[in-house]
Amino acid sequence: MKKRLRGFYLIASSFVIALLNLPFAFAKSATGNRLFTVPAPVAKRASSSAPLLTTMRSVYDSLHLNLSGLSQQAFEYAKKGFSKLVEEGKLLNDSIISIIDFSLPSNQKRLFILDIKNYKVLFNTLVAHGRNTGREWATSFSNQPESYKSSPGFYITKETYEGKNGYSLKLIGLENGINDNAYERGIVIHGAEYVSQDMANAQGWVGRSQGCPAVPTHLNRPIINTIKNGSCLFIYHPSYVDRSEILN
């Protein structure tokens, strides 16, 4: 009787061991000599724009940008487009955003360069629009060469160079039919003597460019060195918003 029981236990234990090793045997046959293991589920990486969105929501109030003249509407559109560009991985520098508010007259400081991660206004200064865009106010825009008009919308800053206007910064326009000819048109950031507080005080507006967002000469180099190589520039005007693919 004992021998029978011992034999039964041996057969049963052998059967159990065989069952336990069966999946590994199949795994080996399916993958050669390598042991097959099922990888653990990979957690979906959180969007890098999520913390930036949270930060930007409080930047406007924390920096009292309303007191500096930047309209909340311009900021909200800038935030929306900036977040999309970050999400799409188009920006090399996702800490700096430059906003030009063309709903303001040219005698006001309507260029705002913000460090959104460190809650700082890096620059707030005058900026010109194109000579055929308007005098005091920016009212007419174009994407066409030789129009001498400004183009609104989102841009990415590129490389610097020395040109006829000195140290300058190339721009890539991201809006189809709105500013995507900017690079070919030579729309760049550069310094200009006609962009000054003295001129704004004397005649009520600053001088105008051939379509470039020209800045005061004494700030030209520090501004360019801050925003060059892959940061976001947004030129806002209410008339452009409905045509923007980025904002809609």
Backbone as a ProteinNet text record, in pm:
[ID]
protein_1_A
[PRIMARY]
MKKRLRGFYLIASSFVIALLNLPFAFAKSATGNRLFTVPAPVAKRASSSAPLLTTMRSVYDSLHLNLSGLSQQAFEYAKKGFSKLVEEGKLLNDSIISIIDFSLPSNQKRLFILDIKNYKVLFNTLVAHGRNTGREWATSFSNQPESYKSSPGFYITKETYEGKNGYSLKLIGLENGINDNAYERGIVIHGAEYVSQDMANAQGWVGRSQGCPAVPTHLNRPIINTIKNGSCLFIYHPSYVDRSEILN
[TERTIARY]
83.5	0	85.9	191.1	280.7	351.7	389.9	459.1	367.5	239.2	142.7	123.7	113.7	95.3	217.4	337.6	459.9	466.2	426	426.4	327.1	210.8	109.3	159.4	224.9	277.9	385.3	468.5	573.8	514.6	415	350.1	282.2	211.3	137.7	232.9	344.7	439	506.9	536	596	501	372.9	272	260.6	263.8	254.5	375.8	495.7	618.9	615.2	564.7	554.1	461.5	348.7	253.7	316.6	392.5	454.6	557.5	625.2	729.7	678.4	550.7	496.1	503.1	466.8	474.8	616.1	716.5	854.5	900.7	850.4	887.3	835.3	708.7	651.1	724.3	761.7	832.2	964	1035.1	1163.1	1146	1045.4	1026	989	921.5	878.3	990.1	1088.7	1191	1332.4	1345.3	1479	1527	1651.5	1709.5	1689	1626.4	1607.9	1485.4	1493.4	1379.2	1279.8	1158.3	1054.8	997.8	995.7	932.8	843.4	729.6	636.6	677.5	707.6	749.8	638.3	677.5	579.1	520.4	392.9	331.4	408.9	434.2	507	407	427.2	337	349.8	239.3	240.4	307.2	406.5	480.5	391	389.5	307.2	359.1	267.1	306.1	390.8	499.8	588.1	521.1	410.9	342.8	253	220.1	127.3	177.1	299.6	345.7	362.2	396.3	410	275.5	171.3	37.1	-1.5	26.3	-5.6	70.8	198.2	280.9	227.7	196	153.4	21.2	-63.1	-191.1	-171.1	-63.5	-41.1	58	126.8	227.7	165.9	53.9	-6.7	-38.1	-99.4	-135.2	-12.8	74.2	190.9	283.5	298.1	387.8	315	185.6	105	119.8	106.6	127	18.2	-96.5	-201.6	-156.3	-80.5	-30.9	75.7	142.6	243	181.7	52.5	-17.7	-50	1.5	-26.9	-170.9	-248.2	-388.1	-395.2	-493.2	-508.5	-545.6	-619.6	-656.2	-532.1	-439.2	-314.4	-238.1	-233	-160.8	-225.7	-358.7	-428	-403.4	-405.7	-376.5	-229.9	-141.3	0.1	19	-48.2	-38.7	-89.3	-200.1	-259.6	-167	-116	-28.1	105	160.2	287.1	276.3	168.9	149.5	141.3	76.8	67.4	204.9	285.1	419.6	507.9	493.1	567.8	524.2	393.8	338.5	389.9	405.3	451.4	603.8	672.4	817.3	888.5	828	884.9	979.8	982.2	1064.4	1186.9	1301	1422.7	1432.1	1368.4	1367.7	1222.5	1179.3	1039.7	1026.7	1127.8	1122.8	1090.2	1127.4	1112.8	1001.7	916.5	818.7	822.5	820.3	815.9	679.3	616	482.1	486.9	444.8	428.2	278.5	229.3	85.5	56	21.5	-8.4	-149.5	-218.5	-342	-310.9	-183.7	-137.7	-71.8	-73.2	-6	145.1	216.5	361.8	435.5	365.3	431.4	426.8	370	368.6	464.4	513	605	525.1	520.5	431.3	504.3	635.2	710.3	737.8	694.4	711.4	787.6	902.5	979.9	979.7	921.9	895.4	970.9	1025.5	1079.3	970.7	894	774.8	807.7	924.7	960.4	1011.7	1071	1126.4	1048.2	931.6	843	915.7	970.1	1041.8	1001.2	989	979.5	1122.2	1172.3	1311.7	1326.8	1229.4	1229.5	1085.8	1064.9	938.1	974.1	959.8	1012.5	931.4	970.6	908.5	946.4	861	890.7	814.1	879.8	820.1	734.9	642.8	574.8	610.1	562.8	596.4	537.4	606.6	563.4	426.3	390.5	258.7	154.3	191.7	97.2	16.8	67.4	-2.1	98.8	48.4	138.3	149.9	57.5	61.7	11.9	-91.1	-153.5	-123.6	-107.5	-92.1	-231.2	-260.5	-396.4	-401.9	-292.1	-292.4	-170.9	-194.2	-88.3	-76.8	39.6	61.5	171	161.7	261.4	344.7	321	381.2	514.3	610	736.6	713.7	798.9	795.3	668.3	591.5	469.7	500.5	616	655.4	550.2	488.9	389.2	432.4	384.4	410.6	320.7	361.2	282.3	260	135.6	108.3	130.5	109.6	113.5	234.2	251.3	356.4	480	595.1	724.6	814.6	917.3	1027.5	1153.4	1228	1352.1	1459.7	1542.4	1647.7	1785.6	1874.2	2012.3	2030.6	2143.7	2178.4	2272.6	2285.1	2380.4	2407.2	2509.8	2540.9	2496.9	2404.6	2352.8	2357	2280.1	2280.1	2225.9	2147.2	2095.9	2172.4	2293.4	2374.7	2333.9	2352.9	2323.4	2173.5	2137.6	1997.4	1964.5	1835.4	1786.6	1682.3	1708.5	1614.1	1494	1380.8	1255.7	1191.1	1131.5	1053.1	906.3	824.3	680.7	612	522.7	458.2	314.7	264.2	121.9	105	42.9	23.9	-58.8	-2.8	-73.7	-76	-17.4	-19.7	120.7	215.2	352.5	458.5	416.4	511.1	611.2	597.4	697.4	802.7	795	880.4	1029	1071	1213.8	1262.2	1184.3	1221.6	1212.5	1120.3	1104.9	1216	1289.7	1391.8	1333.7	1221.6	1162	1242.7	1312.7	1405.5	1389.4	1444.4	1455.4	1590.5	1587.9	1711.6	1691.7	1798.1	1790.6	1770.6	1707.8	1685.5	1682.7	1750.1	1753.9	1615.7	1529.4	1396.2	1300.2	1344.6	1263	1319	1263.7	1314.8	1202.7	1220.4	1120.7	1115	1229.3	1232.1	1144.6	1154.6	1072.6	925.4	896.6	757.9	698	776.1	727.9	710.2	799.4	798.3	684.4	658	559.1	439.3	443.8	330.1	341.6	444.7	467.6	616.3	660.7	800.7	810.2	933.2	952.4	908.9	895.5	844.4	949.2	937.5	1034.5	979.6	1049.3	1000.3	920.5	877.7	798.5	857.7	979.6	1048.3	1004.3	1001.9	980.2	1110.9	1140.2	1265.3	1254.2	1365.6	1369.5	1473.8	1474.9	1576.7	1718.6	1807.8	1943.7	2017.3	1994.8	2069	2022.8	1904.3	1853.4	1864.6	1904.4	1903.4	1981.9	2108.3	2192.6	2146.8	2119.6	2073.3	1941	1849.3	1722.4	1747.2	1823.3	1848.9	1919.5	2018.1	2091.7	2006.1	1900.4	1809.7	1713.2	1666.4	1557.3	1598.8	1723.4	1768.1	1761.6	1766.1	1781.2	1667.6	1547	1440.1	1340.7	1323.7	1217.8	1096.7	987.7	861.8	844	806.3	765.6	622.6	537.1	397.1	365.4	321.9	278.1	125.3	64	-81.5	-148.1	-259.6	-355.1	-491.6	-596.8	-729	-777.9	-740.5	-792.4	-740	-634.2	-569.2	-620	-674.8	-698.8	-783.3	-891.1	-982.2	-918.5	-811.1	-746.3	-631.8	-600	-484.6	-517.7	-441.2	-457.3	-406.5	-308.4	-253.1	-353.3	-426.2	-521.8	-659.3	-681.1	-813.7	-798
-122.1	0	125.6	124.6	240	262.3	151.1	164.4	226.2	185.3	241.4	392.5	429.9	573.2	654.1	597.5	667.1	684	579.3	586.7	689.9	694.9	793	935.6	961.7	1095.8	1134.7	1038.8	1068.2	1106	1030.2	1060.4	1197.2	1224.2	1350.6	1469.5	1458.6	1570.4	1594.8	1486.3	1501.1	1573.6	1541.4	1604.8	1753.9	1787.3	1929.1	2007.1	1949.1	2015.1	2036.9	1937.8	1949.9	2064.1	2074.1	2182.1	2318.7	2330.1	2458.4	2501.1	2409.1	2442	2453.5	2418.4	2419.8	2557	2672.2	2803.5	2838.5	2801	2834.3	2754.6	2632	2550.1	2613	2660.5	2727.1	2855.6	2927.9	3054.4	3031.4	2926.4	2898.1	2863.8	2787.2	2749.5	2867.9	2967.8	3084.6	3184.3	3186.5	3290.9	3235.6	3113.2	3056.3	3013.3	3042.5	3004.1	3108.1	3225.1	3330.2	3302.1	3335.7	3319.7	3430.1	3395.9	3492.7	3552.3	3684.3	3753.2	3861.8	3880.1	3984.6	4114.9	4222	4348.2	4409.9	4474.2	4543.4	4659.2	4690.5	4803.1	4931.8	5006.7	5132.8	5244.6	5318.2	5429	5536.6	5591.5	5698.2	5821.5	5872.9	5988	6110.3	6178.2	6298.5	6405.3	6480.9	6587.2	6691	6731.3	6830.9	6966.8	6984.3	7113.3	7128.9	7017.9	7025.6	7116.6	7097.5	7190.1	7332.6	7348.4	7483	7553.2	7477.6	7535.9	7585.9	7504.8	7544.8	7670.1	7673.6	7790.9	7914.7	7901.6	8018.6	8075.9	7990.8	8040.6	8147.8	8134.9	8228.9	8339.5	8326.7	8425.9	8563.7	8571.6	8701.3	8780.4	8714.2	8782.5	8805.5	8705	8716.4	8829.8	8849.3	8953.6	9086	9091.5	9213.4	9269.8	9178.4	9218.5	9314.5	9311.5	9408.3	9551	9569.4	9703.1	9750.2	9654.3	9688.7	9712.1	9683.7	9712.8	9592.9	9475.2	9357.9	9312.7	9306.3	9266.8	9119	9086	8946.5	8860.2	8916.9	8841.5	8801	8895.2	8864.3	8755	8763.4	8664.2	8526.9	8521.6	8393.2	8324.7	8401.5	8343	8298.4	8377.7	8340.1	8209.1	8197.1	8076.4	7953.9	7970.7	7859	7809.2	7901.5	7862.6	7808.9	7873	7829.4	7686	7655.8	7521.4	7418.1	7454.2	7362.4	7337.7	7441.2	7425.7	7339.9	7356.9	7273.3	7128.1	7106.9	6971.7	6902.7	6978.2	6922.8	6914.9	6959	6950.1	7043.5	7157.5	7248.4	7352.4	7363.2	7465.9	7404.6	7462.7	7421.5	7488.6	7603.7	7678.8	7698.3	7621.5	7630.7	7708.1	7788.4	7872.3	8017.9	8059.6	8199.3	8213.2	8312.4	8349.3	8500.2	8541.7	8684.7	8715.2	8819.4	8858.5	9003.6	9026.6	9162.9	9187.4	9285.1	9313.7	9430.8	9397.9	9501.1	9558.6	9524.4	9595.7	9725.7	9743.1	9866.5	9957.6	10089.7	10181.9	10171.9	10219.8	10201.6	10289.6	10387.4	10469.6	10405.8	10285.2	10210.8	10092.6	10051.3	9937.9	9808.6	9760.4	9648.9	9518.6	9512.6	9388	9339.9	9218.1	9157.6	9026.4	9015.7	8891.6	8834	8714.9	8657.1	8526.9	8510.5	8381.9	8318.7	8228.4	8177.6	8075.4	8013	7914.2	7980.6	8098.7	8169.4	8295.8	8312.8	8425.2	8559.8	8589.3	8715.1	8783.5	8915.3	8995	9033.2	8977.1	9000.9	9133.5	9164.2	9290.2	9334.5	9464.1	9525.9	9657.9	9661	9775.8	9807.3	9915.2	9956.5	9859.8	9850.7	9769.8	9829.7	9831.2	9891.9	9791.7	9846.3	9764.6	9819.1	9752	9789.9	9924.4	9991.9	10126.9	10128.5	10021	10014.2	9943.5	9912.1	9851.7	9958.2	10076.2	10185.7	10283.5	10390.6	10489.9	10465.1	10518.1	10493.1	10353.3	10311.7	10182.7	10086.3	9958.7	9853.1	9809	9830.7	9802.9	9715.7	9705.5	9632	9539.5	9412.8	9312.6	9238.3	9182	9108.1	9003.7	8899.5	8793.3	8802.1	8907.2	8917.3	8993.3	8949.1	9021.8	9164.4	9254	9395.1	9468.1	9411.2	9478.7	9583.1	9570.1	9656.6	9657.3	9541.1	9525	9415.5	9429	9327	9205.7	9094.9	8971.6	8922.4	8903.9	8854.6	8704.2	8649	8505	8454.7	8323.4	8256.3	8233.5	8255	8237	8154.6	8095	8036.2	8113.7	8152.7	8225.8	8130.5	8180.8	8098.1	8154.9	8154	8194	8345	8393.6	8535.8	8557	8682.6	8718.3	8867.8	8911	9053	9099.1	9194.3	9242.4	9393	9447.2	9592.3	9667.8	9598.7	9659.6	9612.1	9559.5	9512.8	9374	9351.5	9220.2	9193.2	9081.9	9053.2	8907.1	8879.8	8746.7	8701.6	8588.4	8535.6	8471.1	8473.5	8420.4	8326.3	8219.7	8127.2	8145.9	8184.9	8198.3	8063.8	8034.8	7903.8	7901.9	8017.5	8027.3	8031.6	7927	7918.6	8035.8	8104	8214.9	8342.4	8338.2	8455.6	8510.7	8422.1	8469.8	8370.1	8266.9	8162.8	8206.7	8328.7	8382.6	8468.2	8473.6	8565.8	8542.2	8418	8388.4	8436.5	8408	8450.3	8601.7	8663.4	8809.4	8882.6	8811	8876.2	8949.7	8897	8955.6	8907.1	9001	8966.7	9066.4	9030.5	9125.6	9195.3	9328.3	9406.4	9537.2	9605.6	9734.6	9846.7	9955.3	10070.8	10198.8	10300.3	10429.5	10493.5	10461.5	10524.8	10462.8	10359.4	10302.2	10353.8	10464.2	10526.9	10598.7	10614.7	10684.7	10832.7	10889.4	11030.2	11053.1	10964.5	10978.9	10957.1	10859.3	10834.5	10955.3	11019.1	11136.7	11256.6	11269.3	11386.5	11384.6	11267.5	11264.3	11173.3	11097.6	11012.5	10870.8	10841.5	10705.4	10689	10565.1	10540.5	10522.3	10525.4	10502.7	10362.4	10341.7	10213.4	10143.8	10012.4	9928.6	9885.9	9793.8	9733.9	9606.2	9593.3	9477.1	9404.3	9441.6	9375	9430.8	9345.4	9394.2	9452.2	9575.7	9641.3	9690.8	9686.4	9722.5	9832.6	9896.9	9999.5	9943.1	10024	9975.6	9931.2	10000.2	9964.5	9832.6	9784.6	9657.3	9545.1	9581	9484.6	9357.9	9374	9256.4	9175.5	9236.4	9153.9	9082.8	9148.1	9081.9	8961.3	8981.9	8873	8756.1	8785.7	8678.5	8602.2	8665.6	8599.7	8505.7	8542.5	8466.5	8385.2	8391.3	8323.1	8170.8	8104.7	7958.6	7879.6	7899.8	7807.1	7846	7975.7	8018.2	8067.3	8092.4	8131.3	8282.6	8335.9	8476.1	8477.9	8554.8	8567.8	8714	8745.3	8881	8879.3	8951.3	8947.7	9068.5	9040.5	9143.7	9076.9	9140.3	9074.7	9030.4	9101.4	9070.2	8938.8	8888.1	8768.8	8638.1	8643	8524.2	8419.4	8459.6	8363.3	8288.3	8340.8	8275.4	8183.8	8179.8	8104.1	7956.2	7869.2	7726.1	7683.3	7752.5	7716.5	7743.9	7853.6	7891	7829.6	7771	7712.1	7565.6
0	0	0	84.6	92.8	-38	-104.6	-233	-336.9	-332.3	-427.6	-406.6	-279.4	-248.7	-292	-263.5	-300.9	-453.9	-525	-671.8	-722.5	-655.1	-695.6	-676.4	-559.5	-532.8	-632.6	-671.8	-768.6	-903.9	-945.5	-1074.6	-1069.7	-960.3	-946.6	-944.6	-869.1	-860.4	-994	-1066.6	-1199.4	-1293.9	-1282.4	-1368.2	-1338.5	-1209.6	-1169.8	-1219.2	-1203.3	-1248.4	-1399.2	-1471.9	-1617.8	-1655.9	-1585.7	-1613.9	-1587.6	-1478.6	-1443.7	-1547.1	-1608.6	-1705.2	-1847.5	-1867.7	-2003.1	-2070.2	-2003.4	-2069.7	-2113	-2030.1	-2064.9	-2185.5	-2198.5	-2314	-2440.8	-2438.4	-2554.8	-2585.1	-2479.7	-2499.6	-2569.5	-2530.6	-2594.1	-2740.5	-2772.3	-2911.2	-2996.4	-2939.3	-3016.5	-3035.2	-2947.4	-2953	-2961.9	-3005.9	-3016.5	-2879.9	-2850.9	-2722.4	-2614.6	-2650.9	-2552.5	-2467.3	-2341.6	-2253.3	-2280.7	-2309.9	-2342.1	-2214.7	-2207.1	-2094.3	-2149.7	-2088.3	-2129.9	-2064.7	-2145.4	-2084.7	-2002.2	-1895.3	-1811.5	-1889	-1868.3	-1938.4	-1913.3	-2021	-2009.7	-1985.9	-1879.7	-1849.2	-1955.6	-1996.9	-2095.8	-2036.1	-2108.3	-2054.9	-2052.9	-1942	-1929.3	-2024.2	-2081.7	-2174	-2102.7	-2168.3	-2107.9	-2099.3	-2174	-2171.4	-2050	-1982.2	-1869.6	-1758.4	-1707	-1602.1	-1652.3	-1780.2	-1835.8	-1841.2	-1876.5	-1878.8	-1740.4	-1639.9	-1502.3	-1464	-1502.8	-1472.4	-1542.4	-1671	-1749	-1700.6	-1642.3	-1592.1	-1484.8	-1409.7	-1300.3	-1334.6	-1449.7	-1486	-1505.1	-1574	-1605.9	-1479.7	-1383	-1258	-1169.2	-1161.6	-1073.4	-1114.8	-1245.1	-1295.3	-1319.8	-1289	-1304.7	-1446.8	-1544.8	-1684	-1732.5	-1666.6	-1702.2	-1673.4	-1568.4	-1534.1	-1631.7	-1697.1	-1798	-1934.6	-1947	-2071.7	-2157.9	-2126.6	-2208.4	-2184.8	-2291.8	-2276.3	-2239.8	-2157.5	-2117.4	-2236.9	-2331.2	-2451.1	-2529.6	-2547.6	-2617.9	-2544.9	-2412.8	-2334.1	-2345.2	-2340	-2347.3	-2480.8	-2589.2	-2720.5	-2728	-2671.9	-2669.3	-2593.1	-2481.2	-2398.4	-2474.2	-2543.9	-2616.7	-2727.7	-2807.8	-2917.2	-2868	-2765.6	-2707.3	-2657.3	-2587.7	-2533.2	-2645.3	-2755.5	-2869	-2929.5	-2942.3	-2999.1	-2908.5	-2777.9	-2682.9	-2697.1	-2704.4	-2717.3	-2843.2	-2949.8	-3078.1	-3086.5	-2983.2	-2979.8	-3075.4	-3105	-3204.7	-3144.8	-3013.4	-2949.7	-2883.3	-2907.4	-2837.8	-2701.3	-2689	-2563.4	-2520.9	-2422.7	-2377.7	-2247.4	-2217.6	-2098.2	-2132.7	-2253.2	-2294.3	-2396.7	-2379.3	-2481.1	-2499.6	-2625.2	-2660	-2718.6	-2667.7	-2714.3	-2759.5	-2883.1	-2933.2	-2946.2	-2874.9	-2872.6	-2965.6	-3089.9	-3189.1	-3174.4	-3067.6	-3037.5	-2964	-2928.3	-2863.8	-2966.7	-2944.9	-3036.3	-3022.8	-3124	-3125.5	-3025.1	-2965.4	-2864.5	-2726	-2717.4	-2591.7	-2599.9	-2484.8	-2479.1	-2496.8	-2618.4	-2651.5	-2683.1	-2659.1	-2666.8	-2525	-2496.4	-2364.4	-2381.7	-2317.8	-2321.3	-2180.7	-2168.3	-2037.2	-2017.3	-1899	-1855.4	-1770	-1830.9	-1762.7	-1654.7	-1663.4	-1561.1	-1434.2	-1451.3	-1335.7	-1299.9	-1363.5	-1332	-1339	-1457.6	-1475.2	-1604.6	-1599.1	-1720.7	-1757.6	-1864.4	-1902.4	-1976.7	-2063.2	-2136.9	-2159.6	-2152	-2191.5	-2257.4	-2389.4	-2461.3	-2586.5	-2652.5	-2777.9	-2890.2	-2990.3	-3108.8	-3227	-3341.9	-3461.6	-3538.7	-3619.7	-3720	-3858.7	-3962.8	-4099.4	-4139.9	-4230	-4269.4	-4337	-4405.6	-4470.1	-4384.2	-4262.5	-4168.7	-4094.8	-4088.3	-4020.5	-3964	-3905.1	-3846.9	-3697.3	-3618.9	-3475	-3441	-3514.2	-3488.6	-3603.3	-3569.5	-3670.8	-3715.4	-3842.3	-3889.8	-4014.8	-4089.5	-4216.1	-4221.4	-4257.6	-4252.4	-4384.9	-4408.1	-4532.1	-4513.8	-4595.8	-4600.2	-4728.2	-4807.1	-4938.9	-4937.5	-5020.4	-5032.7	-5082.8	-5041.5	-5084.1	-5042.5	-4951.6	-4905.8	-4799.9	-4733.7	-4623.5	-4512.3	-4494.4	-4389.7	-4291.9	-4171.2	-4068.8	-4089.8	-4032.1	-4036.8	-3894.4	-3852.5	-3716.6	-3706.7	-3588.7	-3570.6	-3493.4	-3497	-3420.7	-3507.3	-3444.2	-3508.2	-3416	-3476.9	-3400.7	-3435.7	-3333.3	-3357.8	-3409.4	-3498.2	-3557.4	-3524.9	-3623.3	-3599.6	-3615.6	-3568.8	-3579.9	-3697.8	-3738.3	-3844.1	-3837.3	-3902.3	-3915.7	-4054.9	-4060	-4187.6	-4197.4	-4290	-4311	-4190.2	-4108.4	-3985	-3862.5	-3884.1	-3773.3	-3726.6	-3599.6	-3540.4	-3551.5	-3615.6	-3645.4	-3618	-3603.9	-3569.7	-3670.5	-3736.3	-3834.5	-3765.8	-3837.3	-3784.2	-3884.5	-3834.5	-3916.4	-3881.1	-3979	-3956.2	-3966.5	-3873.7	-3864.8	-3915.1	-3958.8	-3993.8	-4145.2	-4199.9	-4343.7	-4396.8	-4496.1	-4559.1	-4478	-4358.1	-4269.6	-4248.2	-4214.9	-4194.3	-4242.2	-4317	-4356.1	-4463.5	-4513.9	-4606.6	-4534.8	-4403.5	-4327.2	-4352.1	-4353.2	-4369.6	-4506.3	-4611.2	-4745.9	-4761.3	-4690.9	-4697.3	-4621.8	-4539.6	-4457	-4338.6	-4286.6	-4166.1	-4046	-3982.2	-3874	-3759.2	-3647	-3536	-3547.6	-3546.1	-3552.7	-3477.1	-3450.6	-3383.8	-3483.8	-3439.2	-3525.8	-3442.8	-3491.3	-3422.2	-3412.5	-3508.2	-3509.4	-3407.3	-3337.5	-3229.6	-3097.6	-3050.8	-2928.8	-2855.7	-2726.1	-2645.9	-2682.9	-2717.2	-2758.2	-2880.8	-2979.4	-3098.9	-3068.2	-2982.6	-2944.4	-2873.3	-2787	-2714.2	-2806.6	-2903.8	-2991.6	-3093.1	-3152.5	-3260.8	-3235.4	-3125.6	-3091.4	-3144.2	-3219.5	-3267.7	-3298.1	-3302.7	-3338.4	-3489.2	-3539.3	-3682	-3720.7	-3851	-3900.4	-3987	-3991.9	-4061.9	-4197.6	-4261.6	-4386.2	-4358.2	-4235.7	-4194	-4075.5	-4038.8	-3927.2	-3791.9	-3689.7	-3552.9	-3497.4	-3536.4	-3495.9	-3351.7	-3281.2	-3138.7	-3116.7	-3000.5	-2971.8	-2985	-3037.5	-3064.6	-2938.4	-2827	-2705.5	-2644.9	-2687.9	-2637.2	-2739.7	-2859.4	-2968.6	-2936.9	-2903	-2879.1	-2757.8	-2642.7	-2529.2	-2556.2	-2628.7	-2662.4	-2751.6	-2857.8	-2951.6	-2883.7	-2801.1	-2734.5	-2633.5	-2587.2	-2492.6	-2562.5	-2680.8	-2743.6	-2865.4	-2907.6	-3029.2	-3014.7	-3130.6	-3137	-3073.4	-3125.8	-3091.8	-2986.4	-2961.1	-2869.2	-2949.7	-2880.2	-2943.7	-2943.1	-3059.7	-3072	-3121.7	-3055.1	-3095.6	-3118.6	-3240.6	-3273.2	-3279.4	-3187.1	-3172.3	-3234.4	-3304	-3342.6	-3353	-3303.9	-3302.1	-3440.1	-3545	-3678.1	-3734.5	-3678	-3733.2	-3673	-3554.1	-3472.6	-3543.8	-3608.1	-3669.8	-3786.2	-3842.2	-3956.7	-3913.6	-3788.2	-3740.3	-3723.6	-3790.1	-3771.5	-3634.6	-3584	-3452.7	-3340.9	-3352.8	-3248.7	-3268.7	-3383.9	-3411.3	-3451.9
[MASK]
++++++++++++++++++++++++++++++++++++++++++++++++++++++++++++++++++++++++++++++++++++++++++++++++++++++++++++++++++++++++++++++++++++++++++++++++++++++++++++++++++++++++++++++++++++++++++++++++++++++++++++++++++++++++++++++++++++++++++++++++++++++++

